[in-house]
């Protein structure tokens, strides 16, 4: 059911984009609900084409973000933010048309902190996944309350020393056998 709904939403995306063709080719669009005047684009049709050109990729990226099952899906937020910001700027410029109030000059500066946060989040998720894949289970460390400052018991210290000694002895025997074979 959900898959069919997502397929339908993706399938109608070209129709959503071509909705701009129903808008008038004039600076003002009046209907029974409201009146819209395009100031920046000087044409409602061009404004609608611009808005839908930003909205449809945003719409598809949001669907992808919602349905993605990969560990890196948070990185999809970066283009989502980019398109959302561009759509906001396009509407803002057209609605206000004030040269002193244009916002699209330093757009990367507005989005950069969020992008850095997303990259950190994705890297931490990747770290957790790769730790789990390579056998390092961080949750076991949390369960045992191991700390850098915890005291090592004498028995644990002795076991560690015995283990090191056994491995050193085995390595020395292997080295000796190697030289005999030469």
Secondary structure as the mmCIF struct_conf table of DSSP 4:
data_model
#
loop_
_struct_conf.conf_type_id
_struct_conf.id
_struct_conf.beg_label_comp_id
_struct_conf.beg_label_asym_id
_struct_conf.beg_label_seq_id
_struct_conf.end_label_comp_id
_struct_conf.end_label_asym_id
_struct_conf.end_label_seq_id
HELX_RH_AL_P HELX_RH_AL_P1 UNK A 2 UNK A 11
TURN_TY1_P TURN_TY1_P1 UNK A 12 UNK A 12
HELX_RH_AL_P HELX_RH_AL_P2 UNK A 13 UNK A 17
HELX_RH_3T_P HELX_RH_3T_P1 UNK A 18 UNK A 22
BEND BEND1 UNK A 23 UNK A 23
BEND BEND2 UNK A 25 UNK A 27
STRN STRN1 UNK A 28 UNK A 30
BEND BEND3 UNK A 32 UNK A 33
STRN STRN2 UNK A 35 UNK A 37
BEND BEND4 UNK A 39 UNK A 43
HELX_RH_AL_P HELX_RH_AL_P3 UNK A 44 UNK A 67
BEND BEND5 UNK A 70 UNK A 70
TURN_TY1_P TURN_TY1_P2 UNK A 71 UNK A 72
HELX_RH_3T_P HELX_RH_3T_P2 UNK A 73 UNK A 75
HELX_RH_AL_P HELX_RH_AL_P4 UNK A 76 UNK A 96
HELX_RH_3T_P HELX_RH_3T_P3 UNK A 99 UNK A 101
TURN_TY1_P TURN_TY1_P3 UNK A 104 UNK A 105
BEND BEND6 UNK A 106 UNK A 106
HELX_RH_AL_P HELX_RH_AL_P5 UNK A 107 UNK A 133
TURN_TY1_P TURN_TY1_P4 UNK A 134 UNK A 135
HELX_RH_AL_P HELX_RH_AL_P6 UNK A 138 UNK A 144
TURN_TY1_P TURN_TY1_P5 UNK A 145 UNK A 145
TURN_TY1_P TURN_TY1_P6 UNK A 148 UNK A 149
BEND BEND7 UNK A 150 UNK A 150
HELX_LH_PP_P HELX_LH_PP_P1 UNK A 151 UNK A 153
HELX_RH_AL_P HELX_RH_AL_P7 UNK A 154 UNK A 181
#
